Amino acid sequence: MKNIIKAISVLASLALLTGCGALNDASQTAESNAPQSETSAAAETDKPEADNESEDSAESEAANTENAAPEKSELNLGYLNSTAHLLAFVAAEEGYFAEEGLNVTLTQFSSAGELVNGLESGKLDVAFIGSVPTLTFQSQGHDVTIIGGAMTNGHGYVIKSEFADADEKGVEILKGRNVASVKNSVQDAELQILLKNAGIEIGEGADKVNIVYFDSQKDAYAALSNATIDAASVYSPYASLAKSQGYKVVYYCAHEKALENQPCCRQVASTAAVKANPNTFTALERAFIKAYHLTQKDHEKTIADVKKYIDIDEEFIETEVYGGYSVSSPDPDKKGTLTLKDTIVELGYTEDYDIEPLYNTAIYKAALDSIFAEGSDDIYKSLQDHFSAYE
């Protein structure tokens, strides 16, 4: 057991050396009452701008033609009830999709499983999905490819106030408690890492932590209203909502040494679609890169854009996006994700597999290079530097 704990601790600690932490101090964590409706993004324009580099064509099959029009302009994008997915919200509201010749419809889903089903059925073209479920689905044979990032960190656990008198008491406070979580999620994997590192077993008993699984984050959080549930996992913006309702934060993953810079959500698409439509995905990535740029320059506009999709108090959105609990970046962060894959394999979450055919960084590189060629500043330079270091 000690050897397993040490191995996992080492693997998890390696995540400190990767991730998007150097990009900004964005934050996310808290709430549940977001709109359930579909939202249409901006309309098409006359001519998109999508450069495609030929360098990594064997890996990505990116197009060789500069300024090539998207092969497909009508796209459906799936997201969860989270401020983590703000790049899509900003790209839609600020017209960046339209600038790239895309008409993107955004639809909210409840779980990673629903999003993967949407990709495989053709109902979705791209989705923002948690890194752990993406990795496990890939290992199970689902032919989906990671093409970019969405958020790093931004999750943790909360507990009823009768069990804690202050925030961030640490995972030890969960001993003897029933904890609501979501199986096959980043939150659950991180909790298991911390429990193993602390020498705390999972199960019933005064010195153990009893994990009760639910199908979605919304359901796990709602379970706190049940007398038998003492604590629950959260991703942004549920932590802010929980604190406003009197709950205490057990820990934020961004504040745990073993979990810093953990890639939370990734951009995912079907592998066949990525290969068939490289210009489309390059244009999509350009829109996300522009959205990231806006989030770094205009906090007020970003918060207003997010509120149209995640209907919570603007104060909560500001805390989640800019409070230091997470980073929302389109960078694929391949190194960080590979470290996470090794960790969840060690945890027994999934079998090891060859991820290389299912991780496309060339699309993002082509998009970033094309934008950089049009003109750069410190924000775009930070993205280029980070990609060069962590690709």
Beta strands, then each sheet from edge to edge (+ up, - down):
strand 1: 39-40
strand 2: 74-79
strand 3: 103-108
strand 4: 126-130
strand 5: 144-153
strand 6: 155-159
strand 7: 178-182
strand 8: 201-202
strand 9: 208-214
strand 10: 231-235
strand 11: 248-252
strand 12: 263-270
strand 13: 326-327
sheet 1: 1+ 3- 2- 4- 12+ 5- 13+
sheet 2: 8+ 9+ 7+ 10+ 6- 11+
end
